[in-house]
């Protein structure tokens, strides 16, 4: 088994080396797995949201967070061979490329190449651009791994960070709706609830912020308000706002 060596700094350097050697690679593959979870961990840390803070990890948990490779999905074996200029190893086999350890994933419990490509986000870190699986798709995969007891210690840590990031993003998108895309918001919310039917049912801060922000939305975003009122539990401890008013 490969050593676990990739924290976020090492992941970023590995992606830079890949991009320098072969710019087409990062333009066509989707980052998934632990490395993708690291990206959302960093984003959650930078958001500094008091309702959805980054967990405080023990030294042992920080070691569990280290990834052994950079996982990619979205391309067939033939397409990967064309991208790297050499035969693609069997899916799930580690490959040294551009000074980084790579693994190409054919499918997961919930993730497929089609889903990875369809929901991929363009990520920008400094002058580095790459594509990354959406947080809701990663959450669905990690939640399935935990539910099916894959017995991998990183999965519950990843799932927790992804859930917090999604909740933070859903809230802030409604609280600052300048470039709100209702379809994208609803897709992320629905995918998260499909993965975990209790996703919106147990968090008082999430419930309060979503209901409050939704009541302030412009009429063109009424579909979001309708969805929230039907699918986000109205938990005790606060008064539900009236549509169009400020609480």
Short mmCIF file of the C-alpha atoms (twelve columns), coordinates in Angstrom:
data_MODEL
# 
_entry.id   MODEL 
# 
loop_
_atom_site.group_PDB 
_atom_site.id 
_atom_site.type_symbol 
_atom_site.label_atom_id 
_atom_site.label_alt_id 
_atom_site.label_comp_id 
_atom_site.label_asym_id 
_atom_site.label_seq_id 
_atom_site.Cartn_x 
_atom_site.Cartn_y 
_atom_site.Cartn_z 
_atom_site.pdbx_PDB_model_num 
ATOM 1   C CA . UNK A 1   0.000   0.000  0.000   1 
ATOM 2   C CA . UNK A 2   1.315   3.455  -0.908  1 
ATOM 3   C CA . UNK A 3   2.293   5.781  1.888   1 
ATOM 4   C CA . UNK A 4   -0.221  8.437  2.864   1 
ATOM 5   C CA . UNK A 5   1.622   11.634 2.030   1 
ATOM 6   C CA . UNK A 6   -0.800  14.055 0.412   1 
ATOM 7   C CA . UNK A 7   -2.044  16.948 2.495   1 
ATOM 8   C CA . UNK A 8   -3.459  19.977 0.691   1 
ATOM 9   C CA . UNK A 9   -0.051  21.518 -0.052  1 
ATOM 10  C CA . UNK A 10  1.182   18.267 -1.599  1 
ATOM 11  C CA . UNK A 11  -2.061  17.875 -3.578  1 
ATOM 12  C CA . UNK A 12  -1.729  21.370 -4.998  1 
ATOM 13  C CA . UNK A 13  1.909   20.801 -5.948  1 
ATOM 14  C CA . UNK A 14  1.026   17.499 -7.585  1 
ATOM 15  C CA . UNK A 15  -1.717  19.152 -9.641  1 
ATOM 16  C CA . UNK A 16  0.683   21.921 -10.652 1 
ATOM 17  C CA . UNK A 17  3.245   19.398 -11.882 1 
ATOM 18  C CA . UNK A 18  0.587   17.568 -13.870 1 
ATOM 19  C CA . UNK A 19  -0.677  20.831 -15.360 1 
ATOM 20  C CA . UNK A 20  2.842   21.923 -16.303 1 
ATOM 21  C CA . UNK A 21  3.674   18.647 -18.014 1 
ATOM 22  C CA . UNK A 22  0.285   18.134 -19.649 1 
ATOM 23  C CA . UNK A 23  -2.250  21.005 -19.560 1 
ATOM 24  C CA . UNK A 24  -4.824  18.845 -21.365 1 
ATOM 25  C CA . UNK A 25  -4.942  16.406 -18.464 1 
ATOM 26  C CA . UNK A 26  -6.505  18.759 -15.923 1 
ATOM 27  C CA . UNK A 27  -8.868  20.119 -18.569 1 
ATOM 28  C CA . UNK A 28  -10.359 16.662 -19.172 1 
ATOM 29  C CA . UNK A 29  -10.212 14.723 -15.892 1 
ATOM 30  C CA . UNK A 30  -12.240 15.279 -12.708 1 
ATOM 31  C CA . UNK A 31  -10.553 15.211 -9.304  1 
ATOM 32  C CA . UNK A 32  -12.403 12.944 -6.854  1 
ATOM 33  C CA . UNK A 33  -11.639 11.025 -3.657  1 
ATOM 34  C CA . UNK A 34  -9.666  12.270 -0.688  1 
ATOM 35  C CA . UNK A 35  -7.865  14.984 -2.647  1 
ATOM 36  C CA . UNK A 36  -11.207 16.498 -3.659  1 
ATOM 37  C CA . UNK A 37  -12.365 16.352 -0.039  1 
ATOM 38  C CA . UNK A 38  -9.230  18.270 0.928   1 
ATOM 39  C CA . UNK A 39  -10.295 21.074 -1.432  1 
ATOM 40  C CA . UNK A 40  -13.672 21.405 0.290   1 
ATOM 41  C CA . UNK A 41  -12.011 21.184 3.709   1 
ATOM 42  C CA . UNK A 42  -9.853  24.176 2.763   1 
ATOM 43  C CA . UNK A 43  -12.867 26.061 1.384   1 
ATOM 44  C CA . UNK A 44  -14.813 25.421 4.585   1 
ATOM 45  C CA . UNK A 45  -11.877 26.653 6.653   1 
ATOM 46  C CA . UNK A 46  -11.666 29.843 4.604   1 
ATOM 47  C CA . UNK A 47  -15.421 30.434 4.872   1 
ATOM 48  C CA . UNK A 48  -15.051 30.658 8.664   1 
ATOM 49  C CA . UNK A 49  -18.776 30.132 9.249   1 
ATOM 50  C CA . UNK A 50  -19.641 29.954 12.939  1 
ATOM 51  C CA . UNK A 51  -22.608 27.638 12.328  1 
ATOM 52  C CA . UNK A 52  -20.598 25.197 10.235  1 
ATOM 53  C CA . UNK A 53  -17.025 25.300 11.527  1 
ATOM 54  C CA . UNK A 54  -14.227 23.005 10.482  1 
ATOM 55  C CA . UNK A 55  -13.831 20.212 13.046  1 
ATOM 56  C CA . UNK A 56  -10.837 20.204 15.365  1 
ATOM 57  C CA . UNK A 57  -8.826  17.089 14.561  1 
ATOM 58  C CA . UNK A 58  -6.512  15.028 16.719  1 
ATOM 59  C CA . UNK A 59  -3.030  14.199 15.386  1 
ATOM 60  C CA . UNK A 60  -4.245  10.681 14.576  1 
ATOM 61  C CA . UNK A 61  -7.198  12.066 12.608  1 
ATOM 62  C CA . UNK A 62  -4.891  14.411 10.699  1 
ATOM 63  C CA . UNK A 63  -2.878  11.356 9.685   1 
ATOM 64  C CA . UNK A 64  -6.069  9.665  8.486   1 
ATOM 65  C CA . UNK A 65  -6.785  12.752 6.356   1 
ATOM 66  C CA . UNK A 66  -3.567  12.233 4.385   1 
ATOM 67  C CA . UNK A 67  -4.228  10.752 0.939   1 
ATOM 68  C CA . UNK A 68  -2.047  8.163  -0.744  1 
ATOM 69  C CA . UNK A 69  -2.745  9.428  -4.267  1 
ATOM 70  C CA . UNK A 70  -4.681  11.809 -6.491  1 
ATOM 71  C CA . UNK A 71  -7.878  10.145 -7.708  1 
ATOM 72  C CA . UNK A 72  -9.418  11.059 -11.050 1 
ATOM 73  C CA . UNK A 73  -12.606 10.042 -12.823 1 
ATOM 74  C CA . UNK A 74  -14.517 10.929 -15.951 1 
ATOM 75  C CA . UNK A 75  -12.421 9.404  -18.722 1 
ATOM 76  C CA . UNK A 76  -12.321 5.923  -20.243 1 
ATOM 77  C CA . UNK A 77  -9.136  3.847  -20.312 1 
ATOM 78  C CA . UNK A 78  -8.648  4.745  -23.962 1 
ATOM 79  C CA . UNK A 79  -9.076  8.449  -23.286 1 
ATOM 80  C CA . UNK A 80  -6.666  8.295  -20.347 1 
ATOM 81  C CA . UNK A 81  -4.075  6.548  -22.529 1 
ATOM 82  C CA . UNK A 82  -4.346  9.368  -25.051 1 
ATOM 83  C CA . UNK A 83  -4.025  11.992 -22.317 1 
ATOM 84  C CA . UNK A 84  -0.919  10.529 -20.667 1 
ATOM 85  C CA . UNK A 85  0.725   9.193  -23.829 1 
ATOM 86  C CA . UNK A 86  1.098   5.652  -22.488 1 
ATOM 87  C CA . UNK A 87  -1.117  2.638  -21.839 1 
ATOM 88  C CA . UNK A 88  -3.551  3.209  -19.007 1 
ATOM 89  C CA . UNK A 89  -3.046  0.752  -16.149 1 
ATOM 90  C CA . UNK A 90  -6.057  -1.216 -14.900 1 
ATOM 91  C CA . UNK A 91  -8.512  1.022  -13.111 1 
ATOM 92  C CA . UNK A 92  -7.624  1.172  -9.425  1 
ATOM 93  C CA . UNK A 93  -3.890  0.678  -10.078 1 
ATOM 94  C CA . UNK A 94  -1.557  3.431  -8.897  1 
ATOM 95  C CA . UNK A 95  0.473   5.219  -11.553 1 
ATOM 96  C CA . UNK A 96  3.416   7.585  -11.177 1 
ATOM 97  C CA . UNK A 97  2.968   10.494 -13.570 1 
ATOM 98  C CA . UNK A 98  4.569   13.953 -13.591 1 
ATOM 99  C CA . UNK A 99  6.011   13.258 -10.158 1 
ATOM 100 C CA . UNK A 100 2.599   12.495 -8.650  1 
ATOM 101 C CA . UNK A 101 0.855   9.265  -7.680  1 
ATOM 102 C CA . UNK A 102 -2.413  8.911  -9.595  1 
ATOM 103 C CA . UNK A 103 -5.325  6.513  -9.492  1 
ATOM 104 C CA . UNK A 104 -8.072  6.351  -12.103 1 
ATOM 105 C CA . UNK A 105 -11.479 5.357  -10.720 1 
ATOM 106 C CA . UNK A 106 -13.963 3.559  -12.942 1 
ATOM 107 C CA . UNK A 107 -16.963 3.859  -10.608 1 
ATOM 108 C CA . UNK A 108 -17.867 4.097  -6.958  1 
ATOM 109 C CA . UNK A 109 -20.916 3.159  -4.931  1 
ATOM 110 C CA . UNK A 110 -22.709 6.307  -6.109  1 
ATOM 111 C CA . UNK A 111 -20.210 7.972  -8.423  1 
ATOM 112 C CA . UNK A 112 -20.065 7.257  -12.143 1 
ATOM 113 C CA . UNK A 113 -17.965 8.913  -14.863 1 
ATOM 114 C CA . UNK A 114 -21.149 10.440 -16.262 1 
ATOM 115 C CA . UNK A 115 -22.169 11.919 -12.906 1 
ATOM 116 C CA . UNK A 116 -18.645 13.178 -12.237 1 
ATOM 117 C CA . UNK A 117 -18.489 14.955 -15.586 1 
ATOM 118 C CA . UNK A 118 -22.043 16.290 -15.390 1 
ATOM 119 C CA . UNK A 119 -21.648 17.840 -11.942 1 
ATOM 120 C CA . UNK A 120 -17.957 18.806 -12.080 1 
ATOM 121 C CA . UNK A 121 -17.022 22.284 -10.914 1 
ATOM 122 C CA . UNK A 122 -14.173 24.374 -12.256 1 
ATOM 123 C CA . UNK A 123 -11.802 25.087 -9.373  1 
ATOM 124 C CA . UNK A 124 -9.311  27.944 -9.326  1 
ATOM 125 C CA . UNK A 125 -6.417  27.908 -6.858  1 
ATOM 126 C CA . UNK A 126 -4.027  30.749 -7.650  1 
ATOM 127 C CA . UNK A 127 -3.083  30.272 -11.298 1 
ATOM 128 C CA . UNK A 128 -4.047  26.575 -11.193 1 
ATOM 129 C CA . UNK A 129 -7.322  25.531 -12.846 1 
ATOM 130 C CA . UNK A 130 -8.801  22.043 -12.637 1 
ATOM 131 C CA . UNK A 131 -12.146 20.250 -12.451 1 
ATOM 132 C CA . UNK A 132 -13.447 18.727 -9.234  1 
ATOM 133 C CA . UNK A 133 -16.456 16.587 -8.357  1 
ATOM 134 C CA . UNK A 134 -19.351 18.468 -6.788  1 
ATOM 135 C CA . UNK A 135 -19.627 18.360 -2.982  1 
ATOM 136 C CA . UNK A 136 -23.050 16.692 -3.124  1 
ATOM 137 C CA . UNK A 137 -21.764 13.861 -5.352  1 
ATOM 138 C CA . UNK A 138 -18.775 13.324 -3.079  1 
ATOM 139 C CA . UNK A 139 -21.082 13.413 -0.047  1 
ATOM 140 C CA . UNK A 140 -23.351 10.778 -1.592  1 
ATOM 141 C CA . UNK A 141 -20.342 8.521  -2.203  1 
ATOM 142 C CA . UNK A 142 -18.864 8.993  1.270   1 
ATOM 143 C CA . UNK A 143 -22.235 8.536  2.957   1 
ATOM 144 C CA . UNK A 144 -22.739 5.281  1.048   1 
ATOM 145 C CA . UNK A 145 -19.283 4.091  2.091   1 
ATOM 146 C CA . UNK A 146 -20.069 4.779  5.750   1 
ATOM 147 C CA . UNK A 147 -23.566 3.263  5.523   1 
ATOM 148 C CA . UNK A 148 -22.239 0.101  3.906   1 
ATOM 149 C CA . UNK A 149 -19.468 -0.103 6.516   1 
ATOM 150 C CA . UNK A 150 -16.509 -0.026 4.189   1 
ATOM 151 C CA . UNK A 151 -14.421 0.312  7.351   1 
ATOM 152 C CA . UNK A 152 -12.192 3.078  6.056   1 
ATOM 153 C CA . UNK A 153 -11.435 5.621  8.805   1 
ATOM 154 C CA . UNK A 154 -11.245 8.541  6.363   1 
ATOM 155 C CA . UNK A 155 -14.822 8.158  5.112   1 
ATOM 156 C CA . UNK A 156 -16.696 9.549  8.171   1 
ATOM 157 C CA . UNK A 157 -14.201 12.433 8.414   1 
ATOM 158 C CA . UNK A 158 -14.703 13.282 4.748   1 
ATOM 159 C CA . UNK A 159 -18.479 12.921 4.991   1 
ATOM 160 C CA . UNK A 160 -18.673 15.312 7.939   1 
ATOM 161 C CA . UNK A 161 -16.666 18.050 6.213   1 
ATOM 162 C CA . UNK A 162 -18.645 17.684 2.983   1 
ATOM 163 C CA . UNK A 163 -21.952 17.929 4.859   1 
ATOM 164 C CA . UNK A 164 -20.819 21.078 6.651   1 
ATOM 165 C CA . UNK A 165 -19.567 22.625 3.417   1 
ATOM 166 C CA . UNK A 166 -22.827 21.905 1.589   1 
ATOM 167 C CA . UNK A 167 -24.910 23.369 4.414   1 
ATOM 168 C CA . UNK A 168 -22.731 26.478 4.538   1 
ATOM 169 C CA . UNK A 169 -22.885 26.923 0.764   1 
ATOM 170 C CA . UNK A 170 -26.646 26.433 0.557   1 
ATOM 171 C CA . UNK A 171 -27.189 29.025 3.287   1 
ATOM 172 C CA . UNK A 172 -24.782 31.617 1.946   1 
ATOM 173 C CA . UNK A 173 -26.076 31.269 -1.621  1 
ATOM 174 C CA . UNK A 174 -29.514 32.387 -0.406  1 
ATOM 175 C CA . UNK A 175 -28.189 35.016 1.992   1 
ATOM 176 C CA . UNK A 176 -26.135 36.600 -0.820  1 
ATOM 177 C CA . UNK A 177 -28.253 35.782 -3.894  1 
ATOM 178 C CA . UNK A 178 -26.619 38.139 -6.387  1 
ATOM 179 C CA . UNK A 179 -25.578 35.322 -8.734  1 
ATOM 180 C CA . UNK A 180 -27.938 32.654 -7.398  1 
ATOM 181 C CA . UNK A 181 -28.791 29.937 -9.937  1 
ATOM 182 C CA . UNK A 182 -32.040 28.318 -8.725  1 
ATOM 183 C CA . UNK A 183 -31.498 25.139 -10.736 1 
ATOM 184 C CA . UNK A 184 -27.987 24.609 -9.381  1 
ATOM 185 C CA . UNK A 185 -29.136 25.344 -5.820  1 
ATOM 186 C CA . UNK A 186 -32.042 22.924 -6.049  1 
ATOM 187 C CA . UNK A 187 -29.881 20.221 -7.617  1 
ATOM 188 C CA . UNK A 188 -27.381 20.400 -4.769  1 
ATOM 189 C CA . UNK A 189 -30.132 20.394 -2.141  1 
ATOM 190 C CA . UNK A 190 -31.987 17.482 -3.748  1 
ATOM 191 C CA . UNK A 191 -28.829 15.412 -4.243  1 
ATOM 192 C CA . UNK A 192 -27.876 15.888 -0.591  1 
ATOM 193 C CA . UNK A 193 -31.331 14.901 0.640   1 
ATOM 194 C CA . UNK A 194 -31.389 11.878 -1.667  1 
ATOM 195 C CA . UNK A 195 -28.056 10.733 -0.238  1 
ATOM 196 C CA . UNK A 196 -29.218 11.267 3.346   1 
ATOM 197 C CA . UNK A 197 -32.931 11.618 3.945   1 
ATOM 198 C CA . UNK A 198 -32.246 13.328 7.298   1 
ATOM 199 C CA . UNK A 199 -29.828 15.893 5.855   1 
ATOM 200 C CA . UNK A 200 -32.207 18.824 6.470   1 
ATOM 201 C CA . UNK A 201 -34.012 17.397 9.488   1 
ATOM 202 C CA . UNK A 202 -31.658 17.728 12.448  1 
ATOM 203 C CA . UNK A 203 -29.716 21.005 12.234  1 
ATOM 204 C CA . UNK A 204 -31.368 23.996 13.920  1 
ATOM 205 C CA . UNK A 205 -28.938 26.552 12.451  1 
ATOM 206 C CA . UNK A 206 -29.416 25.180 8.935   1 
ATOM 207 C CA . UNK A 207 -33.192 25.227 9.269   1 
ATOM 208 C CA . UNK A 208 -33.243 28.757 10.670  1 
ATOM 209 C CA . UNK A 209 -30.926 30.222 8.058   1 
ATOM 210 C CA . UNK A 210 -32.576 28.545 5.069   1 
ATOM 211 C CA . UNK A 211 -36.122 29.486 6.054   1 
ATOM 212 C CA . UNK A 212 -35.083 33.038 6.940   1 
ATOM 213 C CA . UNK A 213 -33.111 33.605 3.724   1 
ATOM 214 C CA . UNK A 214 -35.737 31.957 1.517   1 
ATOM 215 C CA . UNK A 215 -38.437 34.289 2.843   1 
ATOM 216 C CA . UNK A 216 -36.382 37.256 1.589   1 
ATOM 217 C CA . UNK A 217 -35.824 35.942 -1.953  1 
ATOM 218 C CA . UNK A 218 -37.141 37.720 -5.006  1 
ATOM 219 C CA . UNK A 219 -40.236 36.262 -6.702  1 
ATOM 220 C CA . UNK A 220 -38.181 34.640 -9.483  1 
ATOM 221 C CA . UNK A 221 -36.680 32.335 -6.860  1 
ATOM 222 C CA . UNK A 222 -40.042 31.161 -5.531  1 
ATOM 223 C CA . UNK A 223 -39.216 27.533 -6.457  1 
ATOM 224 C CA . UNK A 224 -36.501 27.504 -3.805  1 
ATOM 225 C CA . UNK A 225 -38.857 28.889 -1.156  1 
ATOM 226 C CA . UNK A 226 -41.433 26.248 -2.082  1 
ATOM 227 C CA . UNK A 227 -38.866 23.449 -1.853  1 
ATOM 228 C CA . UNK A 228 -37.528 24.609 1.507   1 
ATOM 229 C CA . UNK A 229 -40.979 24.854 3.042   1 
ATOM 230 C CA . UNK A 230 -41.723 21.289 1.969   1 
ATOM 231 C CA . UNK A 231 -38.400 19.596 2.651   1 
ATOM 232 C CA . UNK A 232 -36.523 21.500 5.373   1 
ATOM 233 C CA . UNK A 233 -37.774 20.773 8.869   1 
ATOM 234 C CA . UNK A 234 -38.981 23.756 10.898  1 
ATOM 235 C CA . UNK A 235 -37.082 22.932 14.060  1 
ATOM 236 C CA . UNK A 236 -37.925 24.438 17.434  1 
ATOM 237 C CA . UNK A 237 -36.022 27.304 18.937  1 
ATOM 238 C CA . UNK A 238 -36.920 30.099 16.526  1 
ATOM 239 C CA . UNK A 239 -39.924 31.697 14.863  1 
ATOM 240 C CA . UNK A 240 -40.472 31.033 11.163  1 
ATOM 241 C CA . UNK A 241 -40.261 34.310 9.191   1 
ATOM 242 C CA . UNK A 242 -43.119 35.610 7.095   1 
ATOM 243 C CA . UNK A 243 -42.427 35.724 3.370   1 
ATOM 244 C CA . UNK A 244 -41.024 39.073 2.288   1 
ATOM 245 C CA . UNK A 245 -40.159 40.244 5.806   1 
ATOM 246 C CA . UNK A 246 -36.929 40.537 7.760   1 
ATOM 247 C CA . UNK A 247 -36.549 38.594 10.991  1 
# 
